[in-house]
């Protein structure tokens, strides 16, 4: 276990190994062409409210949306009458309708 200074005869080997590990120098990108003076300004980009997730929720297919409130269903259930609604929305609808189907008004048994 050598703990002394590196042997001088090994120095060229160390330098060669270090040169192989070094990343190449960065290359300069070519200059951009000048913008003509009569060119129109680029259109402003307005940030979308809600971003990507908001766009997915807004553009969800109709079959993924609740028939009661139109929102994207997280836990879809089907009523005995064939309506597909979100479970939480259905439970709120059942409470407010007194136990009958919130969409058809027929009693649920």
Backbone as XML, in Angstrom:
<?xml version="1.0"?>
<chain id="A" units="angstrom">
  <residue number="1" name="UNK">
    <atom name="N" x="0.831" y="-1.163" z="0.000"/>
    <atom name="CA" x="0.000" y="0.000" z="0.000"/>
    <atom name="C" x="0.882" y="1.234" z="0.000"/>
  </residue>
  <residue number="2" name="UNK">
    <atom name="N" x="1.126" y="1.756" z="-1.169"/>
    <atom name="CA" x="1.986" y="2.912" z="-1.328"/>
    <atom name="C" x="1.236" y="4.181" z="-0.962"/>
  </residue>
  <residue number="3" name="UNK">
    <atom name="N" x="1.758" y="4.992" z="-0.035"/>
    <atom name="CA" x="1.123" y="6.231" z="0.390"/>
    <atom name="C" x="1.992" y="7.447" z="0.086"/>
  </residue>
  <residue number="4" name="UNK">
    <atom name="N" x="3.051" y="7.274" z="-0.621"/>
    <atom name="CA" x="3.959" y="8.376" z="-0.922"/>
    <atom name="C" x="3.522" y="9.131" z="-2.173"/>
  </residue>
  <residue number="5" name="UNK">
    <atom name="N" x="4.387" y="10.032" z="-2.654"/>
    <atom name="CA" x="4.050" y="10.782" z="-3.864"/>
    <atom name="C" x="4.045" y="9.845" z="-5.066"/>
  </residue>
  <residue number="6" name="UNK">
    <atom name="N" x="3.318" y="10.225" z="-6.152"/>
    <atom name="CA" x="3.291" y="9.347" z="-7.323"/>
    <atom name="C" x="4.673" y="9.219" z="-7.944"/>
  </residue>
  <residue number="7" name="UNK">
    <atom name="N" x="4.901" y="8.074" z="-8.480"/>
    <atom name="CA" x="6.199" y="7.824" z="-9.112"/>
    <atom name="C" x="6.304" y="8.681" z="-10.371"/>
  </residue>
  <residue number="8" name="UNK">
    <atom name="N" x="7.421" y="9.295" z="-10.598"/>
    <atom name="CA" x="7.592" y="10.214" z="-11.717"/>
    <atom name="C" x="7.496" y="9.499" z="-13.064"/>
  </residue>
  <residue number="9" name="UNK">
    <atom name="N" x="7.863" y="8.250" z="-13.122"/>
    <atom name="CA" x="7.780" y="7.544" z="-14.395"/>
    <atom name="C" x="6.317" y="7.242" z="-14.781"/>
  </residue>
  <residue number="10" name="UNK">
    <atom name="N" x="5.379" y="7.400" z="-13.844"/>
    <atom name="CA" x="3.952" y="7.156" z="-14.129"/>
    <atom name="C" x="3.228" y="8.427" z="-14.583"/>
  </residue>
  <residue number="11" name="UNK">
    <atom name="N" x="3.876" y="9.594" z="-14.476"/>
    <atom name="CA" x="3.208" y="10.852" z="-14.793"/>
    <atom name="C" x="2.684" y="10.904" z="-16.233"/>
  </residue>
  <residue number="12" name="UNK">
    <atom name="N" x="3.417" y="10.492" z="-17.258"/>
    <atom name="CA" x="2.850" y="10.527" z="-18.633"/>
    <atom name="C" x="1.604" y="9.653" z="-18.756"/>
  </residue>
  <residue number="13" name="UNK">
    <atom name="N" x="1.585" y="8.547" z="-18.056"/>
    <atom name="CA" x="0.407" y="7.673" z="-18.122"/>
    <atom name="C" x="-0.811" y="8.363" z="-17.503"/>
  </residue>
  <residue number="14" name="UNK">
    <atom name="N" x="-0.606" y="9.032" z="-16.334"/>
    <atom name="CA" x="-1.697" y="9.748" z="-15.685"/>
    <atom name="C" x="-2.228" y="10.851" z="-16.584"/>
  </residue>
  <residue number="15" name="UNK">
    <atom name="N" x="-1.337" y="11.620" z="-17.232"/>
    <atom name="CA" x="-1.768" y="12.696" z="-18.107"/>
    <atom name="C" x="-2.555" y="12.160" z="-19.307"/>
  </residue>
  <residue number="16" name="UNK">
    <atom name="N" x="-2.123" y="11.051" z="-19.865"/>
    <atom name="CA" x="-2.835" y="10.463" z="-21.012"/>
    <atom name="C" x="-4.217" y="9.968" z="-20.583"/>
  </residue>
  <residue number="17" name="UNK">
    <atom name="N" x="-4.291" y="9.372" z="-19.405"/>
    <atom name="CA" x="-5.585" y="8.885" z="-18.916"/>
    <atom name="C" x="-6.518" y="10.050" z="-18.626"/>
  </residue>
  <residue number="18" name="UNK">
    <atom name="N" x="-6.020" y="11.129" z="-18.061"/>
    <atom name="CA" x="-6.837" y="12.297" z="-17.759"/>
    <atom name="C" x="-7.329" y="12.953" z="-19.047"/>
  </residue>
  <residue number="19" name="UNK">
    <atom name="N" x="-6.528" y="12.945" z="-20.093"/>
    <atom name="CA" x="-6.932" y="13.548" z="-21.362"/>
    <atom name="C" x="-8.090" y="12.772" z="-21.993"/>
  </residue>
  <residue number="20" name="UNK">
    <atom name="N" x="-8.131" y="11.475" z="-21.781"/>
    <atom name="CA" x="-9.220" y="10.669" z="-22.336"/>
    <atom name="C" x="-10.526" y="10.905" z="-21.593"/>
  </residue>
  <residue number="21" name="UNK">
    <atom name="N" x="-10.450" y="11.275" z="-20.322"/>
    <atom name="CA" x="-11.630" y="11.474" z="-19.503"/>
    <atom name="C" x="-12.216" y="12.870" z="-19.701"/>
  </residue>
  <residue number="22" name="UNK">
    <atom name="N" x="-11.400" y="13.856" z="-20.047"/>
    <atom name="CA" x="-11.862" y="15.231" z="-20.205"/>
    <atom name="C" x="-12.882" y="15.329" z="-21.336"/>
  </residue>
  <residue number="23" name="UNK">
    <atom name="N" x="-13.950" y="16.091" z="-21.121"/>
    <atom name="CA" x="-14.923" y="16.274" z="-22.198"/>
    <atom name="C" x="-14.337" y="17.167" z="-23.290"/>
  </residue>
  <residue number="24" name="UNK">
    <atom name="N" x="-14.805" y="17.018" z="-24.513"/>
    <atom name="CA" x="-14.292" y="17.857" z="-25.584"/>
    <atom name="C" x="-14.699" y="19.309" z="-25.344"/>
  </residue>
  <residue number="25" name="UNK">
    <atom name="N" x="-13.954" y="20.249" z="-25.854"/>
    <atom name="CA" x="-14.321" y="21.650" z="-25.642"/>
    <atom name="C" x="-15.651" y="21.957" z="-26.321"/>
  </residue>
  <residue number="26" name="UNK">
    <atom name="N" x="-16.435" y="22.864" z="-25.751"/>
    <atom name="CA" x="-17.740" y="23.175" z="-26.344"/>
    <atom name="C" x="-17.574" y="23.839" z="-27.702"/>
  </residue>
  <residue number="27" name="UNK">
    <atom name="N" x="-18.463" y="23.487" z="-28.617"/>
    <atom name="CA" x="-18.428" y="24.064" z="-29.948"/>
    <atom name="C" x="-19.368" y="25.249" z="-29.989"/>
  </residue>
  <residue number="28" name="UNK">
    <atom name="N" x="-18.940" y="26.285" z="-30.656"/>
    <atom name="CA" x="-19.787" y="27.457" z="-30.778"/>
    <atom name="C" x="-20.875" y="27.188" z="-31.805"/>
  </residue>
  <residue number="29" name="UNK">
    <atom name="N" x="-22.093" y="27.622" z="-31.490"/>
    <atom name="CA" x="-23.184" y="27.451" z="-32.442"/>
    <atom name="C" x="-23.046" y="28.504" z="-33.531"/>
  </residue>
  <residue number="30" name="UNK">
    <atom name="N" x="-23.503" y="28.194" z="-34.744"/>
    <atom name="CA" x="-23.392" y="29.173" z="-35.824"/>
    <atom name="C" x="-24.250" y="30.389" z="-35.516"/>
  </residue>
  <residue number="31" name="UNK">
    <atom name="N" x="-23.842" y="31.560" z="-35.976"/>
    <atom name="CA" x="-24.630" y="32.764" z="-35.677"/>
    <atom name="C" x="-25.996" y="32.706" z="-36.348"/>
  </residue>
  <residue number="32" name="UNK">
    <atom name="N" x="-26.974" y="33.280" z="-35.684"/>
    <atom name="CA" x="-28.325" y="33.310" z="-36.243"/>
    <atom name="C" x="-28.411" y="34.395" z="-37.295"/>
  </residue>
  <residue number="33" name="UNK">
    <atom name="N" x="-29.226" y="34.150" z="-38.334"/>
    <atom name="CA" x="-29.365" y="35.202" z="-39.351"/>
    <atom name="C" x="-30.098" y="36.399" z="-38.751"/>
  </residue>
  <residue number="34" name="UNK">
    <atom name="N" x="-29.794" y="37.595" z="-39.225"/>
    <atom name="CA" x="-30.472" y="38.769" z="-38.677"/>
    <atom name="C" x="-31.945" y="38.775" z="-39.049"/>
  </residue>
  <residue number="35" name="UNK">
    <atom name="N" x="-32.754" y="39.348" z="-38.169"/>
    <atom name="CA" x="-34.192" y="39.453" z="-38.412"/>
    <atom name="C" x="-34.434" y="40.680" z="-39.282"/>
  </residue>
  <residue number="36" name="UNK">
    <atom name="N" x="-35.185" y="40.521" z="-40.389"/>
    <atom name="CA" x="-35.452" y="41.682" z="-41.241"/>
    <atom name="C" x="-36.207" y="42.754" z="-40.473"/>
  </residue>
  <residue number="37" name="UNK">
    <atom name="N" x="-35.955" y="43.996" z="-40.819"/>
    <atom name="CA" x="-36.584" y="45.119" z="-40.122"/>
    <atom name="C" x="-38.089" y="45.148" z="-40.334"/>
  </residue>
  <residue number="38" name="UNK">
    <atom name="N" x="-38.568" y="44.680" z="-41.472"/>
    <atom name="CA" x="-40.007" y="44.718" z="-41.761"/>
    <atom name="C" x="-40.733" y="43.435" z="-41.337"/>
  </residue>
  <residue number="39" name="UNK">
    <atom name="N" x="-40.063" y="42.550" z="-40.613"/>
    <atom name="CA" x="-40.693" y="41.305" z="-40.170"/>
    <atom name="C" x="-41.704" y="41.597" z="-39.068"/>
  </residue>
  <residue number="40" name="UNK">
    <atom name="N" x="-42.881" y="40.949" z="-39.120"/>
    <atom name="CA" x="-43.866" y="41.178" z="-38.062"/>
    <atom name="C" x="-43.390" y="40.551" z="-36.756"/>
  </residue>
  <residue number="41" name="UNK">
    <atom name="N" x="-43.796" y="41.114" z="-35.623"/>
    <atom name="CA" x="-43.389" y="40.525" z="-34.345"/>
    <atom name="C" x="-44.084" y="39.184" z="-34.153"/>
  </residue>
  <residue number="42" name="UNK">
    <atom name="N" x="-43.453" y="38.272" z="-33.430"/>
    <atom name="CA" x="-44.093" y="36.971" z="-33.190"/>
    <atom name="C" x="-45.355" y="37.164" z="-32.357"/>
  </residue>
  <residue number="43" name="UNK">
    <atom name="N" x="-46.358" y="36.314" z="-32.587"/>
    <atom name="CA" x="-47.601" y="36.454" z="-31.822"/>
    <atom name="C" x="-47.358" y="36.134" z="-30.356"/>
  </residue>
  <residue number="44" name="UNK">
    <atom name="N" x="-48.020" y="36.834" z="-29.445"/>
    <atom name="CA" x="-47.838" y="36.533" z="-28.022"/>
    <atom name="C" x="-48.448" y="35.180" z="-27.684"/>
  </residue>
  <residue number="45" name="UNK">
    <atom name="N" x="-47.785" y="34.486" z="-26.822"/>
    <atom name="CA" x="-48.262" y="33.177" z="-26.382"/>
    <atom name="C" x="-48.847" y="33.345" z="-24.991"/>
  </residue>
  <residue number="46" name="UNK">
    <atom name="N" x="-50.162" y="33.203" z="-24.898"/>
    <atom name="CA" x="-50.824" y="33.325" z="-23.603"/>
    <atom name="C" x="-50.797" y="31.970" z="-22.905"/>
  </residue>
  <residue number="47" name="UNK">
    <atom name="N" x="-50.411" y="31.928" z="-21.655"/>
    <atom name="CA" x="-50.427" y="30.641" z="-20.950"/>
    <atom name="C" x="-51.863" y="30.162" z="-20.774"/>
  </residue>
  <residue number="48" name="UNK">
    <atom name="N" x="-52.044" y="28.891" z="-21.008"/>
    <atom name="CA" x="-53.370" y="28.300" z="-20.844"/>
    <atom name="C" x="-53.663" y="28.100" z="-19.370"/>
  </residue>
  <residue number="49" name="UNK">
    <atom name="N" x="-54.868" y="28.415" z="-18.986"/>
    <atom name="CA" x="-55.252" y="28.215" z="-17.601"/>
    <atom name="C" x="-55.375" y="26.714" z="-17.346"/>
  </residue>
  <residue number="50" name="UNK">
    <atom name="N" x="-54.706" y="26.245" z="-16.341"/>
    <atom name="CA" x="-54.766" y="24.827" z="-16.000"/>
    <atom name="C" x="-53.663" y="24.020" z="-16.641"/>
  </residue>
  <residue number="51" name="UNK">
    <atom name="N" x="-52.968" y="24.554" z="-17.622"/>
    <atom name="CA" x="-51.861" y="23.853" z="-18.262"/>
    <atom name="C" x="-52.307" y="22.584" z="-18.967"/>
  </residue>
  <residue number="52" name="UNK">
    <atom name="N" x="-51.415" y="21.624" z="-19.013"/>
    <atom name="CA" x="-51.654" y="20.377" z="-19.736"/>
    <atom name="C" x="-52.757" y="19.558" z="-19.079"/>
  </residue>
  <residue number="53" name="UNK">
    <atom name="N" x="-52.731" y="19.462" z="-17.760"/>
    <atom name="CA" x="-53.740" y="18.675" z="-17.065"/>
    <atom name="C" x="-55.122" y="19.287" z="-17.255"/>
  </residue>
  <residue number="54" name="UNK">
    <atom name="N" x="-55.203" y="20.612" z="-17.200"/>
    <atom name="CA" x="-56.484" y="21.282" z="-17.423"/>
    <atom name="C" x="-57.018" y="21.025" z="-18.821"/>
  </residue>
  <residue number="55" name="UNK">
    <atom name="N" x="-56.125" y="21.006" z="-19.818"/>
    <atom name="CA" x="-56.549" y="20.721" z="-21.188"/>
    <atom name="C" x="-57.069" y="19.291" z="-21.311"/>
  </residue>
  <residue number="56" name="UNK">
    <atom name="N" x="-56.421" y="18.361" z="-20.618"/>
    <atom name="CA" x="-56.896" y="16.973" z="-20.665"/>
    <atom name="C" x="-58.284" y="16.845" z="-20.041"/>
  </residue>
  <residue number="57" name="UNK">
    <atom name="N" x="-58.512" y="17.576" z="-18.952"/>
    <atom name="CA" x="-59.820" y="17.517" z="-18.306"/>
    <atom name="C" x="-60.891" y="18.172" z="-19.173"/>
  </residue>
  <residue number="58" name="UNK">
    <atom name="N" x="-60.528" y="19.306" z="-19.799"/>
    <atom name="CA" x="-61.507" y="20.001" z="-20.646"/>
    <atom name="C" x="-61.838" y="19.212" z="-21.893"/>
  </residue>
  <residue number="59" name="UNK">
    <atom name="N" x="-60.847" y="18.544" z="-22.464"/>
    <atom name="CA" x="-61.033" y="17.832" z="-23.726"/>
    <atom name="C" x="-61.323" y="16.351" z="-23.548"/>
  </residue>
  <residue number="60" name="UNK">
    <atom name="N" x="-61.763" y="15.952" z="-22.361"/>
    <atom name="CA" x="-62.048" y="14.535" z="-22.097"/>
    <atom name="C" x="-63.213" y="14.076" z="-22.972"/>
  </residue>
  <residue number="61" name="UNK">
    <atom name="N" x="-63.167" y="12.859" z="-23.499"/>
    <atom name="CA" x="-64.291" y="12.346" z="-24.282"/>
    <atom name="C" x="-65.578" y="12.315" z="-23.469"/>
  </residue>
  <residue number="62" name="UNK">
    <atom name="N" x="-66.689" y="12.484" z="-24.129"/>
    <atom name="CA" x="-67.991" y="12.574" z="-23.459"/>
    <atom name="C" x="-68.309" y="11.310" z="-22.657"/>
  </residue>
  <residue number="63" name="UNK">
    <atom name="N" x="-67.879" y="10.146" z="-23.128"/>
    <atom name="CA" x="-68.193" y="8.911" z="-22.406"/>
    <atom name="C" x="-67.439" y="8.797" z="-21.091"/>
  </residue>
  <residue number="64" name="UNK">
    <atom name="N" x="-66.420" y="9.651" z="-20.853"/>
    <atom name="CA" x="-65.704" y="9.655" z="-19.589"/>
    <atom name="C" x="-66.256" y="10.697" z="-18.624"/>
  </residue>
  <residue number="65" name="UNK">
    <atom name="N" x="-67.262" y="11.445" z="-19.036"/>
    <atom name="CA" x="-67.823" y="12.507" z="-18.208"/>
    <atom name="C" x="-69.128" y="12.042" z="-17.574"/>
  </residue>
  <residue number="66" name="UNK">
    <atom name="N" x="-69.365" y="12.500" z="-16.355"/>
    <atom name="CA" x="-70.552" y="12.134" z="-15.593"/>
    <atom name="C" x="-71.797" y="12.717" z="-16.257"/>
  </residue>
  <residue number="67" name="UNK">
    <atom name="N" x="-72.885" y="11.931" z="-16.311"/>
    <atom name="CA" x="-74.131" y="12.401" z="-16.913"/>
    <atom name="C" x="-74.879" y="13.359" z="-15.991"/>
  </residue>
  <residue number="68" name="UNK">
    <atom name="N" x="-74.500" y="13.415" z="-14.735"/>
    <atom name="CA" x="-75.159" y="14.333" z="-13.805"/>
    <atom name="C" x="-74.545" y="15.728" z="-13.834"/>
  </residue>
  <residue number="69" name="UNK">
    <atom name="N" x="-73.221" y="15.809" z="-13.693"/>
    <atom name="CA" x="-72.589" y="17.125" z="-13.610"/>
    <atom name="C" x="-71.632" y="17.438" z="-14.751"/>
  </residue>
  <residue number="70" name="UNK">
    <atom name="N" x="-71.370" y="16.494" z="-15.652"/>
    <atom name="CA" x="-70.506" y="16.733" z="-16.801"/>
    <atom name="C" x="-69.021" y="16.711" z="-16.499"/>
  </residue>
  <residue number="71" name="UNK">
    <atom name="N" x="-68.635" y="16.433" z="-15.258"/>
    <atom name="CA" x="-67.228" y="16.395" z="-14.878"/>
    <atom name="C" x="-66.631" y="15.027" z="-15.210"/>
  </residue>
  <residue number="72" name="UNK">
    <atom name="N" x="-65.302" y="14.997" z="-15.304"/>
    <atom name="CA" x="-64.595" y="13.752" z="-15.559"/>
    <atom name="C" x="-64.825" y="12.795" z="-14.398"/>
  </residue>
  <residue number="73" name="UNK">
    <atom name="N" x="-65.233" y="11.563" z="-14.705"/>
    <atom name="CA" x="-65.537" y="10.584" z="-13.644"/>
    <atom name="C" x="-64.251" y="9.963" z="-13.108"/>
  </residue>
  <residue number="74" name="UNK">
    <atom name="N" x="-64.145" y="9.901" z="-11.790"/>
    <atom name="CA" x="-63.016" y="9.252" z="-11.136"/>
    <atom name="C" x="-63.382" y="7.841" z="-10.696"/>
  </residue>
  <residue number="75" name="UNK">
    <atom name="N" x="-64.652" y="7.622" z="-10.370"/>
    <atom name="CA" x="-65.133" y="6.317" z="-9.913"/>
    <atom name="C" x="-66.504" y="6.080" z="-10.544"/>
  </residue>
  <residue number="76" name="UNK">
    <atom name="N" x="-66.540" y="5.669" z="-11.828"/>
    <atom name="CA" x="-67.826" y="5.531" z="-12.508"/>
    <atom name="C" x="-68.632" y="4.328" z="-12.016"/>
  </residue>
  <residue number="77" name="UNK">
    <atom name="N" x="-69.954" y="4.536" z="-11.895"/>
    <atom name="CA" x="-70.894" y="3.458" z="-11.561"/>
    <atom name="C" x="-72.077" y="3.555" z="-12.512"/>
  </residue>
  <residue number="78" name="UNK">
    <atom name="N" x="-72.778" y="2.433" z="-12.691"/>
    <atom name="CA" x="-73.945" y="2.404" z="-13.572"/>
    <atom name="C" x="-75.208" y="2.207" z="-12.735"/>
  </residue>
  <residue number="79" name="UNK">
    <atom name="N" x="-76.207" y="3.036" z="-13.009"/>
    <atom name="CA" x="-77.480" y="2.901" z="-12.306"/>
    <atom name="C" x="-78.254" y="1.729" z="-12.892"/>
  </residue>
  <residue number="80" name="UNK">
    <atom name="N" x="-79.290" y="1.251" z="-12.212"/>
    <atom name="CA" x="-80.106" y="0.164" z="-12.772"/>
    <atom name="C" x="-80.790" y="0.569" z="-14.085"/>
  </residue>
  <residue number="81" name="UNK">
    <atom name="N" x="-80.854" y="1.859" z="-14.366"/>
    <atom name="CA" x="-81.508" y="2.331" z="-15.584"/>
    <atom name="C" x="-80.511" y="2.587" z="-16.710"/>
  </residue>
  <residue number="82" name="UNK">
    <atom name="N" x="-79.231" y="2.260" z="-16.499"/>
    <atom name="CA" x="-78.219" y="2.356" z="-17.549"/>
    <atom name="C" x="-77.437" y="3.649" z="-17.571"/>
  </residue>
  <residue number="83" name="UNK">
    <atom name="N" x="-77.703" y="4.560" z="-16.675"/>
    <atom name="CA" x="-76.945" y="5.813" z="-16.641"/>
    <atom name="C" x="-75.594" y="5.575" z="-15.972"/>
  </residue>
  <residue number="84" name="UNK">
    <atom name="N" x="-74.551" y="6.168" z="-16.531"/>
    <atom name="CA" x="-73.226" y="6.040" z="-15.946"/>
    <atom name="C" x="-72.857" y="7.385" z="-15.337"/>
  </residue>
  <residue number="85" name="UNK">
    <atom name="N" x="-72.573" y="7.368" z="-14.043"/>
    <atom name="CA" x="-72.285" y="8.587" z="-13.293"/>
    <atom name="C" x="-71.130" y="8.328" z="-12.345"/>
  </residue>
  <residue number="86" name="UNK">
    <atom name="N" x="-70.579" y="9.414" z="-11.808"/>
    <atom name="CA" x="-69.527" y="9.295" z="-10.808"/>
    <atom name="C" x="-70.158" y="8.898" z="-9.472"/>
  </residue>
  <residue number="87" name="UNK">
    <atom name="N" x="-69.485" y="8.020" z="-8.733"/>
    <atom name="CA" x="-70.040" y="7.500" z="-7.485"/>
    <atom name="C" x="-70.335" y="8.614" z="-6.480"/>
  </residue>
  <residue number="88" name="UNK">
    <atom name="N" x="-69.405" y="9.555" z="-6.296"/>
    <atom name="CA" x="-69.617" y="10.629" z="-5.321"/>
    <atom name="C" x="-70.771" y="11.535" z="-5.758"/>
  </residue>
  <residue number="89" name="UNK">
    <atom name="N" x="-70.865" y="11.829" z="-7.048"/>
    <atom name="CA" x="-71.955" y="12.667" z="-7.554"/>
    <atom name="C" x="-73.288" y="11.945" z="-7.400"/>
  </residue>
  <residue number="90" name="UNK">
    <atom name="N" x="-73.296" y="10.640" z="-7.636"/>
    <atom name="CA" x="-74.520" y="9.848" z="-7.486"/>
    <atom name="C" x="-74.974" y="9.841" z="-6.032"/>
  </residue>
  <residue number="91" name="UNK">
    <atom name="N" x="-74.037" y="9.684" z="-5.109"/>
    <atom name="CA" x="-74.439" y="9.654" z="-3.695"/>
    <atom name="C" x="-75.016" y="11.003" z="-3.266"/>
  </residue>
  <residue number="92" name="UNK">
    <atom name="N" x="-74.429" y="12.114" z="-3.744"/>
    <atom name="CA" x="-75.011" y="13.423" z="-3.433"/>
    <atom name="C" x="-76.384" y="13.582" z="-4.084"/>
  </residue>
  <residue number="93" name="UNK">
    <atom name="N" x="-76.532" y="13.060" z="-5.302"/>
    <atom name="CA" x="-77.825" y="13.132" z="-5.985"/>
    <atom name="C" x="-78.886" y="12.298" z="-5.297"/>
  </residue>
  <residue number="94" name="UNK">
    <atom name="N" x="-78.513" y="11.141" z="-4.773"/>
    <atom name="CA" x="-79.474" y="10.295" z="-4.061"/>
    <atom name="C" x="-79.947" y="10.963" z="-2.773"/>
  </residue>
  <residue number="95" name="UNK">
    <atom name="N" x="-79.038" y="11.628" z="-2.086"/>
    <atom name="CA" x="-79.419" y="12.318" z="-0.854"/>
    <atom name="C" x="-80.394" y="13.447" z="-1.166"/>
  </residue>
  <residue number="96" name="UNK">
    <atom name="N" x="-80.098" y="14.219" z="-2.213"/>
    <atom name="CA" x="-80.950" y="15.372" z="-2.527"/>
    <atom name="C" x="-82.281" y="14.961" z="-3.166"/>
  </residue>
  <residue number="97" name="UNK">
    <atom name="N" x="-82.329" y="13.787" z="-3.827"/>
    <atom name="CA" x="-83.574" y="13.370" z="-4.485"/>
    <atom name="C" x="-84.415" y="12.445" z="-3.612"/>
  </residue>
  <residue number="98" name="UNK">
    <atom name="N" x="-83.947" y="12.147" z="-2.418"/>
    <atom name="CA" x="-84.728" y="11.298" z="-1.521"/>
    <atom name="C" x="-84.719" y="9.832" z="-1.897"/>
  </residue>
  <residue number="99" name="UNK">
    <atom name="N" x="-83.659" y="9.346" z="-2.522"/>
    <atom name="CA" x="-83.546" y="7.915" z="-2.827"/>
    <atom name="C" x="-83.997" y="7.538" z="-4.228"/>
  </residue>
  <residue number="100" name="UNK">
    <atom name="N" x="-84.452" y="8.477" z="-5.033"/>
    <atom name="CA" x="-84.825" y="8.142" z="-6.419"/>
    <atom name="C" x="-83.663" y="8.522" z="-7.341"/>
  </residue>
  <residue number="101" name="UNK">
    <atom name="N" x="-83.677" y="7.981" z="-8.534"/>
    <atom name="CA" x="-82.624" y="8.234" z="-9.503"/>
    <atom name="C" x="-82.610" y="9.727" z="-9.850"/>
  </residue>
  <residue number="102" name="UNK">
    <atom name="N" x="-81.472" y="10.405" z="-9.689"/>
    <atom name="CA" x="-81.422" y="11.836" z="-9.968"/>
    <atom name="C" x="-81.643" y="12.167" z="-11.440"/>
  </residue>
  <residue number="103" name="UNK">
    <atom name="N" x="-81.419" y="11.205" z="-12.340"/>
    <atom name="CA" x="-81.587" y="11.479" z="-13.764"/>
    <atom name="C" x="-82.982" y="11.161" z="-14.271"/>
  </residue>
  <residue number="104" name="UNK">
    <atom name="N" x="-83.525" y="10.030" z="-13.854"/>
    <atom name="CA" x="-84.841" y="9.629" z="-14.390"/>
    <atom name="C" x="-85.978" y="9.927" z="-13.416"/>
  </residue>
  <residue number="105" name="UNK">
    <atom name="N" x="-85.656" y="10.107" z="-12.136"/>
    <atom name="CA" x="-86.685" y="10.344" z="-11.136"/>
    <atom name="C" x="-87.388" y="9.072" z="-10.657"/>
  </residue>
  <residue number="106" name="UNK">
    <atom name="N" x="-87.018" y="7.921" z="-11.183"/>
    <atom name="CA" x="-87.639" y="6.643" z="-10.780"/>
    <atom name="C" x="-87.033" y="6.190" z="-9.463"/>
  </residue>
  <residue number="107" name="UNK">
    <atom name="N" x="-87.819" y="5.544" z="-8.623"/>
    <atom name="CA" x="-87.289" y="5.075" z="-7.336"/>
    <atom name="C" x="-86.287" y="3.941" z="-7.542"/>
  </residue>
  <residue number="108" name="UNK">
    <atom name="N" x="-85.239" y="3.984" z="-6.756"/>
    <atom name="CA" x="-84.240" y="2.916" z="-6.795"/>
    <atom name="C" x="-84.571" y="1.922" z="-5.708"/>
  </residue>
  <residue number="109" name="UNK">
    <atom name="N" x="-84.574" y="0.647" z="-6.049"/>
    <atom name="CA" x="-84.889" y="-0.385" z="-5.067"/>
    <atom name="C" x="-83.685" y="-1.209" z="-4.740"/>
  </residue>
</chain>
